[in-house]
Amino acid sequence: MTQWTVLYRKEMMEMVRNYKFLWIPIIFILLGVMQPVSSYYMPEILDTFGGLPEGTILEMPTPTGAEVLMKVLSIYGMLGVLILVLSAMGVVSAERQSGVAGMVMIKPVPYSSYILSKWAGLLTITLISLFIGYVASWYYTSLLIETVAFERIFQSGVIYSIWLVFVVTLTLFFSTIMKGNGSVAFVTIFVVFAISTVTSILGKYMKWSPATMTEHTGQVLLSGELNSSFLLAFITTIAILIVILISSIQIFKQKELLE
């Protein structure tokens, strides 16, 4: 059994003990199911709680299944990202504060194995939560609104997962640099939403941005086709992820040597 495998299993066991494998997927399921259910019952909700005059006839266009799922991913882009960042903010910084990282590194453990096991653990919980939540959302959308082809669900889920992988990798990077968990969360969320905002405003010049993955996800859901700029964004995102991981390893190494 390699050192990386041992460290990865440690991450999994810690997530089990902290119930992250329970509460994070549950939150993603609730966020995913909430949108199709609320879209289906919205006329009744407005009729009951909207304070409309008696006899008012309210006609609301029923959204398509693809539109509902796009709203689900939009919710994941806000609340889902917040949950992931808050759950991952202490992945390195908390262990450095408690001394666990120092105890682990006393043994002949490669710095790369330590950081990459953390990264793999974050990816595992992120992808499992997204998959379970998105499938639950698709099920209720098909049940209440209309059926969306599973091929589009799979493709859009894979593309959107790239954006979430970028987010948790960025969280790992700032957790390596900083010691305060609150600072890690604040800076990560600020950078993520800054990237999203700049990409939205300067879309013509930001086709390479990782944040465009959310746009490509919507295109796949609506049309089943990918924009020609997807390959550029995909390659750039992978390159940025590699740079962030290498930087995290090197920064962690320097901090451990200094301490």
Phi, psi and omega in degrees: 000125183285162179297322179298318180297318178298315180293322179295318178296325176299317179298317181296317180295322180293322177293325176294315180295326179274003180062021179294328178288354177257303190281330179291311175300323180297318178297317179296324177295313180297316179296323181287322183282330184302320185291308178297323180294313180293325178295321182289319185262008183302316178302318178294322179296315180292324180293326183276318187245001186279349179068030181280149178300149180297136181093354179293130178259117183254117179246118179241132178295133179283125180292154176285164179300321180295321180293322178296316181292328175296322177293324177299313180293329176294321176295317176300326180292340178254288184289322179296317178298317179300315180297315182296317181294316180294326180282338184253356189298332182258018187302324176246315185300320181295322179288329176290320180293320183279347181091358180296319180299318179297320179295321179293318185282350174298324177287161179286071181254125177298140178300324180297321180295321180296309182292317183290331175291322175298315181296316179297322178296317178296319179296321181299308182292326179294310184291322178296315181295316179297315182297312182295314181296318183290321177295319177298319178296317178298319180298312181288329175295316178295325182286321188256328186251280176196161183279135174250136183305134182298329179301319179289324177297314182296312182297315181293323178296318179296315181295316181292328180298332178297320179294317179293325175298320177299317182297312183289331176292321176295322177297316177301318181299311181289331176292333177285324182282316189256161178257327182280125181298319179298320179294320178301312182296314183298311183294318180298311181297320179298314181294317181299311182286334174293316178298316180297318182292313179297320179297320179293320182285317183252044184306325182297328183256000185240032181294344179272350188294142174301332181293341179290350177301327178293324178291317179296327177298315179297321179296320179295318180295319185279319187243343183078009182236156179254143175291152182296339182276359182298317183300318178299313181296321181295311181296317180297318180297316178299317179297318179295319178300317180297316179298317180297317181294316178297318179296319179299317180296314182292319179293317178298320179298314181296319180294320179294320180293322180290326182278000000 
